[in-house]
């Protein structure tokens, strides 16, 4: 054999025996992009429904309003404000027992805009209830204060039942 052909054969055999170790940058980027897509799709499934989150927040709002009524020795109204699309708590001043926004101080507000695609329907008397300073509940129209609030999002619907004693249940 010719020495030049031996050199070519030797170089060819050496080139075929070299192996690559590790991953190229392109392969790593493709895997990271695929994992990102998979995670973004699956995380939406495991997130709590907006209706559940809002129902829990309104439940906490109702309990806080009762506490505020007892603490301040003034009536506190919890009212669904259809124009603002929010559940609002108001502290009545000067011994007034009313759900109107006159002579009141807004304590807190839970707007629907803080949550994704929600709608609310209420069967509360006068769209709200009133916590009296003694911890009892009354409807805005003077009734028992019992009623319900139906919270619906794109995946589920929840009903907050409010009893005449002020107990809130979310089935």
Secondary structure, 3 states (H helix, E strand, C coil): CCHHHHHHHHHHHHHHHCCCCCCCHHHHHHHHHHHHHHHHHHHHHHCCCHHHHHHHHHHHHHHHHHHHHHHHCCCEEEEEECCCCEEEEEEECCCCCCCCCCCEEEEEEEEHHHCCCCEEEECCHHHEEEECCCCCEEECCCCCCCEEEEEECCCCEEEEEECCCCCEEEC
